[in-house]
Amino acid sequence: MPERKFVYTPAMVGLTALVLVLPLIGLVLVLQEPRFDVHWEHHPAHFWLVLLTAALSAVLAYTTGAAALRRGDARVLFVSLAFLSAAGFLGLHALATPKVLLDTPNVGFTLATPIGVALASVFAFLSSLTVSGIAWGRRLRVGLLVLMALWAAASVLRLWPLHATSVPEVADGILTALAVPTVLLYCVAAARYLRTWWARPSLMLLSMIAAFVLLGEAMVALVFARNWALSWWEWHVLMLGAFVLVVAGVRIQWYEERFADLYQEDTVSGRRELSVLFADLQGFTSFSEQHDPSEVTAMLNTYFQVVVPQVVRRHGGDVDRIIGDALMVTFNKRGDQPDHAHRAAEAGLALQKAAAAVQDAHPNWPRFRVGINSGIASVTLLGTEGGRTHTVIGDTVNVASRIEGKAPGGAVAIGPATKALLPEARTESLGLVSLKGKAEPVEVYQLLALRGNE
């Protein structure tokens, strides 16, 4: 659904701050007046409340993680790891509910929540910094999952240091020592996000700030609350509220770039040396005029089912867009493919090979032509409310499109910049070609093979 436009006023900011502080004020009041800190021990409510909170956090971890890996953004990746930390350890805490998994209290499962919240605060703080690249992202995520699995195993087996039979329910030295840096890290992260929000207000940033504040308050409540009392239930509700706020922010963002407001500057206005591949079907217009739309759709789907995996799965290309019969693919958009020209060339040849197999079965279908160009381009976020896309723009992209228009059907054409990056390529000159928008003709080459792949 379209992204909604919000106008922020000083009064709205002040009201938001007041609402975020109220839970902490309420905690202080009930702790000072024990008669208000009513006791309510209800195991099913605890189990489902914690499990729901963990599930929401897990969904956010997955969606932010997918966005981070797709766009190569370290900030969103750290946010994903924060959600994953909370989700995993909260799930373990849900199992600490009596009679769910174990009949007796378990130190590891009970302490899982403060550990998860504390670990999440580290990732929240890191997300507020500017970090380049995410090549380490998958390894760190796997390491985090392994850590949670080891914690679960140590808890069930009651291994040291989780071997105690008594479970701490009130503040002690260890929990307090853990809470102080945790709250501090959430405060720093929220303050740094607030500075970003002040420069470019957005609902997503505000949701993250509120979530960090609530998680910090939850840690305070977790340390000082009385077991099964109102103060104890409060930190459960605060954590649920934190993730609900982010989910609400995600829900009303433009669906293609939900986390764009969290992207680092380099993700939305960076420069990359990359390769761009364009492909379309020669004679597609004539074919469309002579056939029923359903036949044209079937033809396109048949082609795309075999050619898209060649450029995406086998060679790591990012499909920037598909418009009708036209396909635009980028290589090194995230800055993690120094061999982008080789990848693009291999993808172009593989695309034509896969398309040729389809065409052999349908001789009257149009044939793909492919054009590739390499150079510097701007990686940017284009669009506004209701329609945003993460794409690349610049002369490198324009020339790639022009080269594709000059390629013979069934062939791959490359520009001089790409050829210079492919010393192993076997090519054949197509001569000097005048490209629209270029003052001087450009020599275009047909890529025949890459030595070693023949």
C-alpha positions in Angstrom: 0.0 0.0 0.0 1.2 3.6 -0.5 3.4 5.1 2.1 1.6 7.8 4.1 2.9 11.3 4.6 3.5 12.4 8.1 4.0 16.0 9.3 6.0 16.2 12.5 5.5 19.2 14.9 7.3 20.0 18.2 4.1 19.2 20.1 4.0 15.7 18.4 7.6 15.1 19.3 7.1 16.1 22.9 4.0 13.9 23.2 5.9 11.0 21.8 8.7 11.5 24.3 6.2 11.7 27.2 4.5 8.5 26.1 7.8 6.7 25.9 8.8 7.8 29.4 5.4 6.8 31.0 6.3 3.1 31.4 9.4 4.0 33.4 7.4 6.4 35.6 4.8 3.7 36.2 7.6 1.1 37.1 9.0 3.5 39.7 5.5 4.1 41.2 4.6 0.4 41.6 8.0 -0.4 43.0 7.6 2.3 45.6 4.1 1.2 46.5 4.1 -2.6 46.7 0.3 -2.7 47.1 0.0 -1.5 43.5 2.4 -4.2 42.3 -0.3 -6.8 42.2 0.5 -10.5 41.8 -0.9 -12.5 38.9 0.6 -15.9 38.1 -0.8 -17.2 34.8 1.4 -19.6 33.0 -0.5 -19.8 29.6 -0.7 -16.0 29.3 3.1 -15.8 30.0 3.9 -18.4 27.4 1.8 -17.0 24.6 2.8 -13.4 25.3 6.5 -14.2 25.2 6.1 -16.5 22.2 4.2 -13.8 20.3 6.9 -11.3 21.0 9.6 -13.7 19.9 7.6 -14.4 16.7 7.2 -10.7 15.8 11.0 -10.2 16.4 11.8 -13.2 14.2 9.7 -11.9 11.4 11.4 -8.5 11.6 14.8 -10.3 11.7 14.0 -12.2 8.5 12.6 -9.2 6.6 15.4 -6.8 7.6 18.0 -9.5 7.0 16.7 -10.1 3.5 16.7 -6.4 2.7 20.2 -6.0 4.1 21.7 -8.8 2.0 19.8 -7.6 -1.1 21.0 -4.0 -0.8 24.4 -4.6 0.9 23.5 -2.3 3.8 25.4 -2.9 7.1 23.0 -0.8 9.2 19.9 -2.8 8.3 22.0 -6.0 8.8 22.9 -5.0 12.4 19.2 -4.2 13.0 18.3 -7.7 11.7 20.9 -9.2 14.1 19.4 -7.2 17.0 15.9 -8.6 16.2 17.4 -12.1 15.8 19.1 -11.9 19.2 15.9 -10.9 20.9 13.8 -13.5 19.0 16.0 -16.4 19.7 16.6 -15.8 23.4 12.9 -14.8 24.0 11.9 -18.1 22.4 14.1 -19.9 25.0 12.5 -17.8 27.8 9.0 -18.8 26.7 10.1 -22.4 27.3 11.0 -21.4 30.9 7.3 -21.2 31.6 6.6 -24.0 34.1 5.1 -27.2 32.6 5.9 -26.2 29.0 9.1 -28.0 28.5 10.5 -28.6 32.0 8.7 -29.2 35.3 11.2 -27.2 37.3 12.6 -23.7 36.8 15.7 -23.5 34.6 18.4 -20.9 35.0 19.4 -20.8 31.4 15.9 -20.3 30.0 15.1 -17.7 32.6 18.2 -15.7 32.0 17.8 -16.0 28.3 15.8 -12.7 28.1 18.4 -10.4 29.7 21.1 -12.0 27.6 19.1 -11.6 24.4 18.1 -8.0 25.2 21.7 -7.2 26.1 23.1 -8.8 23.0 20.5 -6.9 20.9 21.7 -3.6 22.4 25.2 -4.2 21.0 23.8 -4.7 17.5 21.5 -1.7 18.0 24.5 0.4 18.8 26.5 -0.9 15.9 23.6 -0.2 13.6 23.8 3.5 14.5 27.4 3.6 13.2 28.6 3.8 9.6 30.0 0.5 8.5 31.1 -0.4 5.0 30.3 -3.8 3.4 28.5 -6.9 4.7 30.7 -9.7 3.4 30.9 -10.8 7.1 27.1 -10.7 7.5 26.2 -14.3 6.9 29.0 -15.6 9.0 28.0 -13.4 11.9 24.4 -14.5 11.6 25.4 -18.1 11.6 27.6 -17.5 14.7 24.7 -15.9 16.5 22.4 -18.9 15.7 25.1 -21.3 16.9 25.5 -19.3 20.2 21.7 -19.5 20.8 21.8 -23.3 20.1 24.7 -23.8 22.5 22.9 -21.7 25.2 19.8 -23.9 24.8 21.8 -27.1 25.0 23.7 -25.8 28.1 20.4 -24.8 29.7 18.7 -28.2 29.1 21.8 -30.1 30.3 22.4 -27.7 33.1 26.0 -27.3 32.2 28.3 -24.7 33.9 27.6 -21.8 34.4 23.9 -22.6 34.0 23.9 -25.5 36.4 22.3 -23.8 39.4 19.0 -25.1 40.7 17.8 -21.7 42.1 16.6 -19.1 39.6 17.4 -15.4 40.4 14.1 -13.4 40.3 15.2 -10.0 41.6 18.1 -7.7 40.9 21.5 -9.0 41.8 25.0 -7.9 41.0 25.3 -9.8 37.7 22.0 -8.6 36.3 22.6 -5.0 37.4 26.1 -5.1 35.8 24.5 -6.4 32.6 21.7 -3.8 32.7 23.9 -0.7 32.9 25.8 -1.1 29.6 22.7 -2.5 27.9 20.6 0.6 28.8 23.5 2.9 27.9 23.9 1.3 24.5 20.1 1.6 23.7 20.2 5.2 24.7 23.2 6.0 22.5 21.6 4.1 19.6 18.3 6.0 20.1 20.2 9.3 20.3 22.1 8.7 17.1 19.0 7.6 15.3 17.3 10.7 16.6 19.9 12.9 14.9 19.3 11.1 11.6 15.5 11.5 12.1 16.0 15.2 12.8 17.7 15.6 9.4 15.2 13.5 7.5 12.0 12.7 9.5 10.4 9.3 8.7 8.1 6.9 10.4 10.5 4.0 10.2 13.3 5.9 12.0 10.8 7.1 14.6 9.6 3.5 15.1 13.2 2.3 15.6 13.9 5.1 18.1 10.8 4.2 20.1 11.7 0.5 20.0 15.2 1.1 21.4 13.8 3.3 24.2 11.2 0.6 25.1 13.8 -2.2 25.0 16.0 -0.1 27.4 13.1 0.4 29.7 12.3 -3.3 29.5 15.8 -4.1 30.7 15.4 -1.8 33.7 12.0 -3.4 34.6 13.4 -6.9 34.0 16.1 -6.3 36.6 14.0 -4.7 39.4 10.6 -6.3 38.8 9.0 -8.8 41.3 8.3 -12.2 39.9 4.7 -12.6 38.5 3.9 -9.1 39.7 2.6 -6.2 37.6 6.2 -4.8 37.3 7.3 -8.2 36.1 4.6 -8.3 33.4 5.5 -4.8 32.4 8.8 -5.7 30.8 7.1 -8.4 28.8 4.5 -5.9 27.5 7.3 -3.3 26.8 9.2 -5.8 24.6 6.0 -6.7 22.7 5.3 -3.0 22.3 8.7 -2.3 20.9 8.4 -4.9 18.1 4.7 -4.0 17.4 5.8 -0.4 16.8 8.4 -1.5 14.2 6.0 -3.9 12.6 3.5 -1.0 12.3 6.1 1.2 10.7 7.0 -1.6 8.3 3.4 -2.3 7.4 2.7 1.2 6.0 6.0 1.7 4.2 6.1 1.2 0.4 6.4 -2.6 0.0 9.4 -2.7 -2.3 11.7 -0.7 -0.1 10.3 -1.0 3.4 13.6 -0.2 5.2 14.9 2.5 2.8 14.8 5.1 5.6 17.3 3.0 7.5 19.8 2.7 4.6 23.2 4.2 5.0 24.2 7.1 2.7 26.4 4.9 0.6 23.4 2.6 -0.1 21.2 5.4 -1.4 23.8 7.8 -2.9 27.0 5.9 -3.4 29.1 5.3 -6.5 30.2 1.9 -7.8 32.3 0.5 -10.5 29.9 -2.1 -11.9 28.7 -3.9 -15.0 25.2 -3.6 -16.4 23.5 -6.2 -18.6 20.5 -5.4 -20.8 18.5 -8.0 -22.7 15.4 -7.9 -24.8 13.7 -9.8 -27.6 14.4 -8.8 -31.1 11.2 -8.6 -33.0 9.0 -8.7 -29.8 6.7 -5.9 -31.0 5.9 -7.7 -34.3 5.3 -10.9 -32.4 3.0 -9.2 -29.9 0.9 -7.7 -32.8 0.4 -11.1 -34.4 -0.4 -13.1 -31.3 -3.0 -13.2 -28.5 -1.8 -11.5 -25.3 -2.0 -14.9 -23.4 0.4 -16.4 -26.0 2.8 -13.5 -25.5 2.6 -13.9 -21.7 3.3 -17.6 -22.0 6.3 -17.0 -24.3 7.8 -14.4 -21.9 7.3 -16.6 -18.9 8.9 -19.6 -20.7 11.9 -17.5 -21.5 12.3 -15.8 -18.1 12.0 -19.1 -16.3 15.2 -20.3 -17.9 17.2 -17.1 -18.4 16.7 -15.3 -15.0 18.3 -18.1 -13.0 21.3 -18.0 -15.2 22.1 -14.4 -14.3 20.9 -14.4 -10.6 21.6 -17.8 -9.1 24.6 -18.9 -11.2 26.4 -15.6 -11.6 25.1 -13.3 -8.8 23.4 -10.6 -10.8 20.7 -8.4 -9.4 17.6 -8.0 -11.5 17.0 -4.3 -11.4 13.8 -4.5 -13.4 11.8 -6.4 -16.0 9.6 -4.3 -18.3 7.8 -6.3 -20.8 10.4 -8.3 -22.7 13.3 -6.2 -21.4 15.6 -7.3 -18.6 18.1 -5.1 -16.7 20.7 -6.8 -14.5 23.5 -5.2 -12.4 26.7 -6.8 -11.1 28.6 -5.3 -8.1 25.7 -3.1 -7.0 26.5 -3.9 -3.4 30.3 -3.5 -4.0 31.1 -7.1 -3.2 31.8 -8.4 -6.8 35.2 -7.1 -8.0 35.0 -9.6 -10.9 31.7 -8.0 -12.0 32.7 -7.8 -15.7 33.5 -11.5 -15.8 30.3 -12.3 -14.1 28.3 -10.2 -16.5 30.0 -11.8 -19.5 29.4 -15.3 -18.2 25.8 -14.5 -17.4 25.2 -13.1 -20.9 26.6 -16.2 -22.6 24.7 -18.5 -20.2 21.5 -16.5 -20.9 21.9 -16.9 -24.6 22.6 -20.6 -24.3 19.5 -21.2 -22.1 17.4 -19.0 -24.5 18.6 -21.0 -27.5 17.3 -24.2 -26.0 13.9 -22.7 -25.7 14.1 -21.2 -29.2 15.0 -24.6 -30.7 11.6 -25.8 -29.5 9.8 -22.6 -30.8 11.5 -21.5 -34.0 9.0 -18.7 -34.6 9.7 -17.0 -31.3 11.9 -13.8 -31.2 15.5 -14.1 -30.0 17.2 -12.4 -27.2 20.0 -9.9 -27.8 22.3 -8.9 -24.9 24.4 -5.8 -24.3 26.9 -5.3 -21.5 28.8 -2.2 -20.4 31.1 -1.5 -17.4 32.0 1.7 -15.6 31.1 4.0 -12.8 27.4 4.5 -11.9 25.4 6.0 -9.1 23.6 3.6 -6.8 20.5 5.5 -5.6 17.0 5.4 -4.3 14.5 6.9 -6.7 10.9 7.8 -6.2 8.7 9.0 -3.4 5.5 8.1 -1.6 3.8 5.1 -3.2 6.7 4.1 -5.5 10.4 3.8 -4.6 13.0 1.7 -6.2 16.7 1.0 -5.5 18.5 1.3 -8.8 21.6 2.5 -10.7 21.8 5.5 -13.0 24.5 7.2 -15.1 26.1 7.1 -18.5 27.3 3.5 -17.9 23.7 2.4 -17.7 22.6 4.4 -20.8 25.5 3.1 -22.9 24.7 -0.5 -21.9 21.2 0.0 -23.1 22.4 1.4 -26.4 24.9 -1.4 -26.9 22.1 -4.0 -26.4 20.1 -2.3 -29.1 23.0 -2.8 -31.5 23.6 -6.5 -30.7 22.6 -9.2 -33.2 19.8 -11.5 -32.2 21.1 -14.5 -30.2 24.4 -12.7 -29.5 26.1 -10.8 -26.7 27.6 -7.4 -27.4 30.0 -5.6 -25.0 31.5 -2.1 -24.9 35.2 -1.2 -24.9 35.2 -0.7 -21.1 34.0 -4.2 -20.5 36.4 -5.7 -23.1 39.3 -4.0 -21.3 38.3 -5.9 -18.1 38.2 -9.2 -19.9 41.6 -10.0 -21.3 40.6 -13.7 -21.6 37.6 -12.9 -23.8 37.4 -13.9 -27.5 35.6 -11.2 -29.3 34.7 -10.0 -32.8 34.4 -6.3 -33.6 31.0 -5.1 -34.7 32.7 -1.9 -35.8 32.2 1.7 -34.8 28.7 2.3 -33.8 27.0 5.6 -33.3 25.1 5.6 -30.0 22.3 8.0 -29.2 23.6 10.7 -26.9 27.3 10.1 -27.8 29.2 12.6 -29.8 31.8 10.1 -31.0 31.1 6.5 -32.3 31.9 3.7 -29.9 33.5 0.4 -31.0 31.2 -2.5 -30.0 32.3 -6.1 -29.8 30.4 -9.4 -30.0 31.5 -11.6 -27.2 32.1 -15.1 -28.6 33.5 -16.9 -25.6 35.6 -16.6 -22.4 38.8 -18.6 -22.6 38.5 -21.5 -20.2 34.8 -21.8 -20.7 34.9 -22.9 -24.4 
